């Protein structure tokens, strides 16, 4: 598919392709490549929850 004047670098025309690594767009004029499959290389892990103990009671 051809995307007219959609290159962010030079304002040129881009076409969409697919290879073994996924989908991408490439500019016909300057050669800029934009990956379309944005998957993180390493899975994002949520931080572990902090341990909650019993509330401290002040003794007078």
C-alpha positions as protocol buffer text, in pm:
chain_id: "A"
residue {
  index: 1
  type: UNK
  ca { x: 0 y: 0 z: 0 }
}
residue {
  index: 2
  type: UNK
  ca { x: 128 y: 349 z: -81 }
}
residue {
  index: 3
  type: UNK
  ca { x: 103 y: 640 z: 165 }
}
residue {
  index: 4
  type: UNK
  ca { x: 151 y: 973 z: -10 }
}
residue {
  index: 5
  type: UNK
  ca { x: 354 y: 1247 z: 165 }
}
residue {
  index: 6
  type: UNK
  ca { x: 355 y: 1061 z: 498 }
}
residue {
  index: 7
  type: UNK
  ca { x: 731 y: 1043 z: 575 }
}
residue {
  index: 8
  type: UNK
  ca { x: 810 y: 1231 z: 896 }
}
residue {
  index: 9
  type: UNK
  ca { x: 1169 y: 1293 z: 788 }
}
residue {
  index: 10
  type: UNK
  ca { x: 1139 y: 1428 z: 433 }
}
residue {
  index: 11
  type: UNK
  ca { x: 765 y: 1441 z: 359 }
}
residue {
  index: 12
  type: UNK
  ca { x: 802 y: 1177 z: 88 }
}
residue {
  index: 13
  type: UNK
  ca { x: 585 y: 882 z: -10 }
}
residue {
  index: 14
  type: UNK
  ca { x: 595 y: 560 z: 193 }
}
residue {
  index: 15
  type: UNK
  ca { x: 497 y: 205 z: 111 }
}
residue {
  index: 16
  type: UNK
  ca { x: 399 y: -74 z: 349 }
}
residue {
  index: 17
  type: UNK
  ca { x: 574 y: -412 z: 343 }
}
residue {
  index: 18
  type: UNK
  ca { x: 603 y: -727 z: 554 }
}
residue {
  index: 19
  type: UNK
  ca { x: 906 y: -948 z: 619 }
}
residue {
  index: 20
  type: UNK
  ca { x: 1002 y: -1217 z: 869 }
}
residue {
  index: 21
  type: UNK
  ca { x: 1031 y: -954 z: 1146 }
}
residue {
  index: 22
  type: UNK
  ca { x: 686 y: -799 z: 1091 }
}
residue {
  index: 23
  type: UNK
  ca { x: 517 y: -509 z: 914 }
}
residue {
  index: 24
  type: UNK
  ca { x: 696 y: -183 z: 833 }
}
residue {
  index: 25
  type: UNK
  ca { x: 672 y: 129 z: 618 }
}
residue {
  index: 26
  type: UNK
  ca { x: 962 y: 258 z: 411 }
}
residue {
  index: 27
  type: UNK
  ca { x: 1006 y: 595 z: 241 }
}
residue {
  index: 28
  type: UNK
  ca { x: 1069 y: 585 z: -134 }
}
residue {
  index: 29
  type: UNK
  ca { x: 1271 y: 909 z: -130 }
}
residue {
  index: 30
  type: UNK
  ca { x: 1496 y: 897 z: 182 }
}
residue {
  index: 31
  type: UNK
  ca { x: 1472 y: 530 z: 289 }
}
residue {
  index: 32
  type: UNK
  ca { x: 1336 y: 593 z: 641 }
}
residue {
  index: 33
  type: UNK
  ca { x: 1197 y: 272 z: 793 }
}
residue {
  index: 34
  type: UNK
  ca { x: 916 y: 271 z: 1053 }
}
residue {
  index: 35
  type: UNK
  ca { x: 827 y: -52 z: 1233 }
}
residue {
  index: 36
  type: UNK
  ca { x: 452 y: -105 z: 1266 }
}
residue {
  index: 37
  type: UNK
  ca { x: 460 y: -405 z: 1504 }
}
residue {
  index: 38
  type: UNK
  ca { x: 543 y: -246 z: 1838 }
}
residue {
  index: 39
  type: UNK
  ca { x: 596 y: -542 z: 2071 }
}
residue {
  index: 40
  type: UNK
  ca { x: 843 y: -512 z: 2358 }
}
residue {
  index: 41
  type: UNK
  ca { x: 1149 y: -735 z: 2326 }
}
residue {
  index: 42
  type: UNK
  ca { x: 1132 y: -820 z: 2697 }
}
residue {
  index: 43
  type: UNK
  ca { x: 798 y: -873 z: 2873 }
}
residue {
  index: 44
  type: UNK
  ca { x: 719 y: -591 z: 3112 }
}
residue {
  index: 45
  type: UNK
  ca { x: 679 y: -707 z: 3471 }
}
residue {
  index: 46
  type: UNK
  ca { x: 473 y: -527 z: 3730 }
}
residue {
  index: 47
  type: UNK
  ca { x: 658 y: -428 z: 4048 }
}
residue {
  index: 48
  type: UNK
  ca { x: 598 y: -657 z: 4344 }
}
residue {
  index: 49
  type: UNK
  ca { x: 349 y: -535 z: 4603 }
}
residue {
  index: 50
  type: UNK
  ca { x: 503 y: -415 z: 4930 }
}
residue {
  index: 51
  type: UNK
  ca { x: 445 y: -634 z: 5236 }
}
residue {
  index: 52
  type: UNK
  ca { x: 187 y: -484 z: 5466 }
}
residue {
  index: 53
  type: UNK
  ca { x: 229 y: -570 z: 5833 }
}
residue {
  index: 54
  type: UNK
  ca { x: 4 y: -514 z: 6132 }
}
residue {
  index: 55
  type: UNK
  ca { x: -39 y: -148 z: 6230 }
}
residue {
  index: 56
  type: UNK
  ca { x: 190 y: -29 z: 6505 }
}
residue {
  index: 57
  type: UNK
  ca { x: 15 y: 75 z: 6825 }
}
residue {
  index: 58
  type: UNK
  ca { x: 178 y: 335 z: 7048 }
}
residue {
  index: 59
  type: UNK
  ca { x: 198 y: 226 z: 7413 }
}
residue {
  index: 60
  type: UNK
  ca { x: 190 y: 504 z: 7669 }
}
